[in-house]
Amino acid sequence: MKSCVVTENFACDPMKVWLYLTKPTLNNWCKDVSAYEESSDGMTATEKHTDGSETQITFTRKEKPRCLSCSFQRGKISGSFTALLLGGGDSTSVECTLDVNGLGLFAKPAKLLEAHFDMLHKTLGA
């Protein structure tokens, strides 16, 4: 298992960051997700990726807009993700923890998180 913790700051309200973290197809911010299907209670979801793969997500905690925690499975890769959103008004600090199994010896989960945050920064303009 590989683990990492990444902290990012955004110049916008936590609710806006929360919305994008929970809706990867919103304004096409997450370029590798082509479709997102959510259960009626919002606690399970399926991301369909542009390469044809799918990620199954089970949320264990959704405290709008402060905490998001889930486990996921994408092919042979599985793990857990937790995001804590701190701040208010026009400032949000997001601390994410990612634990991943099955990425291989040289994979870097921190780079995966940083790449997603770069996409989110570009989308939010923050």
C-alpha positions as CSV (number, residue, x, y, z in Angstrom):
1,M,0.0,0.0,0.0
2,K,1.2,3.5,-0.8
3,S,0.0,6.5,1.1
4,C,0.3,10.3,0.8
5,V,-1.1,13.5,2.2
6,V,-1.5,16.6,0.0
7,T,-2.7,20.1,1.1
8,E,-4.0,22.6,-1.4
9,N,-5.4,26.1,-1.1
10,F,-8.2,27.6,-3.2
11,A,-9.4,31.2,-3.3
12,C,-13.1,30.3,-3.2
13,D,-15.8,29.1,-0.8
14,P,-15.5,25.5,0.5
15,M,-19.0,24.7,-0.9
16,K,-17.7,25.3,-4.5
17,V,-14.7,23.1,-3.9
18,W,-17.0,20.4,-2.4
19,L,-19.3,20.6,-5.4
20,Y,-16.4,19.9,-7.8
21,L,-14.9,17.1,-5.7
22,T,-18.3,15.3,-5.6
23,K,-19.2,15.9,-9.2
24,P,-16.2,15.1,-11.5
25,T,-18.2,15.8,-14.7
26,L,-19.3,19.3,-13.6
27,N,-18.1,21.8,-16.3
28,N,-15.8,18.9,-17.5
29,W,-13.2,19.7,-14.9
30,C,-12.0,16.1,-14.5
31,K,-10.8,15.4,-18.0
32,D,-10.5,11.7,-17.7
33,V,-14.1,11.1,-16.5
34,S,-16.7,10.9,-19.3
35,A,-19.7,10.0,-17.1
36,Y,-20.7,9.9,-13.5
37,E,-23.6,7.9,-12.0
38,E,-24.7,8.3,-8.4
39,S,-27.1,6.2,-6.3
40,S,-30.3,7.9,-5.1
41,D,-28.8,8.2,-1.6
42,G,-25.5,9.6,-2.9
43,M,-23.4,7.0,-1.1
44,T,-22.3,5.0,-4.1
45,A,-21.1,6.1,-7.5
46,T,-19.5,4.9,-10.7
47,E,-17.1,7.0,-12.7
48,K,-16.8,6.0,-16.4
49,H,-13.4,7.1,-17.8
50,T,-12.5,8.1,-21.3
51,D,-10.3,5.0,-21.6
52,G,-13.3,2.7,-21.0
53,S,-12.4,1.8,-17.4
54,E,-14.7,2.3,-14.5
55,T,-14.2,3.3,-10.9
56,Q,-16.6,2.0,-8.2
57,I,-16.9,4.4,-5.3
58,T,-18.4,3.8,-1.9
59,F,-18.7,6.9,0.3
60,T,-18.2,6.3,4.0
61,R,-18.6,9.9,5.1
62,K,-20.1,12.9,3.4
63,E,-20.4,16.0,5.6
64,K,-21.2,18.8,3.3
65,P,-19.0,20.9,2.7
66,R,-16.4,19.8,5.3
67,C,-15.4,16.2,5.0
68,L,-15.5,13.6,2.2
69,S,-14.3,10.0,2.7
70,C,-14.6,7.0,0.4
71,S,-13.2,3.7,-0.7
72,F,-12.7,2.9,-4.4
73,Q,-11.9,0.1,-6.9
74,R,-10.7,0.7,-10.4
75,G,-9.5,-2.6,-12.0
76,K,-6.8,-4.0,-9.8
77,I,-6.3,-0.6,-8.1
78,S,-8.1,-0.1,-4.8
79,G,-7.8,2.3,-1.9
80,S,-9.4,5.0,0.2
81,F,-9.6,8.8,-0.1
82,T,-10.3,11.4,2.6
83,A,-10.6,15.2,2.0
84,L,-11.0,17.7,4.8
85,L,-12.1,21.2,3.7
86,L,-11.2,24.0,6.1
87,G,-12.0,27.7,5.8
88,G,-14.9,29.8,4.6
89,G,-15.9,32.8,2.6
90,D,-13.3,33.2,-0.2
91,S,-10.7,30.8,1.1
92,T,-10.5,27.0,1.3
93,S,-7.7,24.7,2.4
94,V,-8.1,21.1,1.4
95,E,-6.1,18.3,3.0
96,C,-6.4,15.0,1.3
97,T,-5.2,11.6,2.3
98,L,-4.9,8.9,-0.4
99,D,-4.1,5.2,0.4
100,V,-3.7,3.0,-2.7
101,N,-3.1,-0.7,-3.4
102,G,-2.0,-2.0,-6.7
103,L,-0.3,1.0,-8.3
104,G,3.1,-0.8,-8.8
105,L,6.5,-0.2,-7.4
106,F,7.3,3.2,-9.0
107,A,3.8,4.8,-8.9
108,K,3.4,8.0,-6.9
109,P,0.0,8.6,-5.4
110,A,0.9,12.2,-4.5
111,K,1.5,13.0,-8.2
112,L,-2.0,11.7,-8.9
113,L,-3.6,14.0,-6.3
114,E,-1.5,17.0,-7.4
115,A,-2.5,16.4,-11.1
116,H,-6.2,16.4,-10.1
117,F,-5.7,19.6,-8.0
118,D,-4.0,21.3,-10.9
119,M,-7.1,20.5,-13.1
120,L,-9.4,21.8,-10.3
121,H,-7.3,25.1,-10.0
122,K,-7.7,25.7,-13.7
123,T,-11.4,25.0,-13.6
124,L,-12.1,27.2,-10.6
125,G,-9.6,29.9,-11.6
126,A,-8.6,29.9,-7.9
